[in-house]
C-alpha cells in the first residue's frame, strides 16, 4: 500500500521551491503540503520528502515556466513563494499544474479557476507590501551600517 500524503520540505528559497516542482513532476507524487517549516507532527501514513536545492533543476523549471506560461506567471509564482501564508507554496504549485496542463500563456486570464485567482491575490498582497515598504522605509546609520527597523508580513526584503 503506497503513501498518498506527501509533505515536501525545502529550504525556503525560490530555487528550493523550483527544485520541489522538479521533484514532483519527476516522481509524479502529488503534494499535500509544500513547506519550508518542519511540521511538528505528520498525519498517519504521510511521508516527508526533503528536497535539497539543486540550482540546475531549478533553472530548468524556471525556464520552463517562462517559456510555457510567460514571465508574468513566473512573477506570480515567485511572489507566492515569498508570501507568509501557510498554503502559498501549495497554491503556487497548483497554479503551475493548471498552467502546464491547460492554460499555457493564457493561464493568467483564467481567473474563473480558484487556483489562478488565489495565486493572483497572494501575489498582489506581496507586491503591495513591497511597494509600501519602498515608499515608507527610511534608513539611519549605525556605525558603518545602514539600518531600518521594519517588520514585513511577507519575505519582501529581496524585492
Secondary structure, 3 states (H helix, E strand, C coil): CCCCEEEEECCCCHHHHHHHHHHHHHHCCCEEEEECCCCCCCCCCEEEEECCCCHHHHHHHHHHHHHHCCHHHHHHHHHHHHCCCCCHHHHHHHHHHHHHHHHHHHHHHCCCCHHHHHHHHHHHHHHHHHHHHHHHCCCEEECCEEECCCCCCCCCCCC
